[in-house]
Amino acid sequence: MTDTSEGHRLDPTDWSAFEADLHRVASACVARLRAARELPWQAPPEDMAARVAITGRGMPTTDLFDRIATDIMPHATGNTHPRFWGWVHGTGTATGVAAEMVAATMNANMGGRDQGGAEVERAVIKWLHDIAGWQDGSGLMTSGTSQATILALSCARMRAFPSVRADGLAALPEMRVYIAAGGHSCVKKALEVMGHGAAAIVQVPAPMGRMDVDALRAAIAADRTAGRHPLAVVGTVGSVNLGTYDDLNALADVARDEEMWLHCDAAFGFWTRLADAPWRDLSKGIERADSVAMDFHKWMAVPYSAGAVLIRDETLHLATFRERPEYLAAGADGLAGGDWWATDYGLELSRSFSALKVWATVEGLGMDALGAQITDNCRQAAHMGDLAQASDVLELAAPVVSNLCVIRPLQGEALALAAQLQLSGEAVFSTTIVDGTSCLRAAIVNHRTTTADVEAAVRALEAAARDA
C-alpha cells in the first residue's frame, strides 16, 4: 500500500522491507557477475516491448525488483562475457557496481557548489594529467569521448576566434580539422554539432592505419591557399578499426609549425600508458597535446558511462564555457561556495557523480592490476593473430598493434560468420572492412578473457568457416 501522506509519497512505507528487497537485488547482481562466463548475449524475447510497457499504476518493490531481475537483467548486450570482443565494449567490475549504488544514494548534482564529490572529480582529473605526462592543466568528466570531443574542439575554436561566443559563426572562415582516414566518427559529429558541417573534416591518407604526415602538411597548405582555416589536427590513439596509433610527436610538430590545435582521440588507447613495454610507448607524444579525450567505460572496466577530457589551458577552458547568471552566483560561504564548479568547464549543469566509480576502480583495484590486465589483452590479441596466421581457413587482415585483431575468413562471409557465433553464444566478434574486404574484428578490452577463451573462439570460427 502506497503512503500518500504529504512529504512521504515517494519513500518506502516500510524501510526494513525495502532493505530486505534491496539485499535480494544486490544478491541477484552479484550472482550475475559471478556467473558472467555462463551468460553470453542472447536475443531479447519477442515480447520484450510488452514486458516493459509502462502502466504507471505502481507496485510493491518486491514485485518491481522481481520484474527487473527476470524481465530486464538477462537481456543485455552480453559484454560482461569473457568472449565478447565486439565493437569496444567494456565489461564493468563489482567495484563499479558498489560505487554506482553509493553515487545513486548520494544523488549529488555534480554541476557545482561546495561538496566533497568535486574534490573526487578533481582527483581523477589530476591522476589523468599524471598518466598523460602533463604537469598541469584542466579537465572534466564526461559521458564519453563523443562529448569530450565537442568540448575539446570548442576550446580549439575559442583559442583561434575569441569572439565566437558573442558573435557566432557568421564571421568565421571555413574551418578544417584533419584526422586519419578511418578515424572515429565522433569528430565528424562534433563538427556538425558545432555548426561547421561534415565538410569541415579532412580525412588524411593513413597507410597501415597511421596518418601520413606529409599528406597532412600538403592538405593544410592546400586549404590555406583556398582561404580555409586549419583549426586542429586529431591524433588517433588506438584506431577503432585496427588498433593503430598515429605518430603523435610528428603531429605535434605539425601543429606547432602551423599554429594549430592538437587533439588526441584516445578513447581506449590512452590506457596502454599503464601497460608493459612495448605497448606503453605507443602513445608517445600525447604529453604535447592541447587536449585529450578518453573513456573509462572501455578498457578500464568502469560501468557505463564515464569519460573525460583534458584541456591544456585552464584559462581558455573557462573562457570557452563559463557562464554564471545570478542564480548560479558564487558565494564566499555556504553551499554556493567552492572554488571549482564543473559547469564552468562544459555544457552541463546537471551532472551525475560518475567520478566516484572511477576513483573506486583505481583506488580499489590499483594501477598494477589495471596495467596487467591491459597488457594481458594486448598479448591475447597478438596470440589470436598468430592463430589466424596459422589457420588454413583464416588469415590476419592487418598486423596486430595493440588489442585489436582483424581476421579475414578465406571461406564464408564475415558478417554471417559473426552472426553465427553470436547466436550460438560461442564468441562475439564485430565486423569491419579492410582493403575492401569484410573481416571479423576482435577488440579485446575484456578483463575476464583468458588465453583459453581466445583459442576456443578461433577454433569455433574455423569450424564455422569450414562449414560455410
Buried (B, 14 or more C-beta within 10 A) or exposed (E): EEEEEEEEEEEBEEEEEBEEBBEBBEEBBEEBBEEBEEBBBEEBEEEEEEEEEEEEEEEBBEEEBBBEBEBEBEBBEBBBBBBBBBBBBBBBBEBBBBBBBEBEEEEBBBBBBBBEBBEBBBBBBEBBBEBBBBEEBBBBBBBBBBBBBBBBBBBBBBBBBEEBBEEEEEEBEBBBBBBBBBBBEBBBBBBBBBEBEEEBBBBBBBEEBBBBBEBBBEBBEEBEEEEBBBBBBBBBBBBBBBBBBBBBEBBBBBBEEBEBBBBBBBBBBBBBBBBBEEBBEBBBBBBBBBBBBBBBBBBBBBBBBBBBBBBBBBEBBBBBBEEEEEEBEBEEEEEBBBEEBBBBBBEBBEBBBBBBBBBBBBEBBEEEBBBBBBBBBBBBBBBBBBBBEEBEBBBBBBBBBBBBBBBBBEBBEBEBBBEBBBEEBBBBBBBBBBEEEBBBBBBBBBBBBBEEBBBBBBBBBBBBBEEB
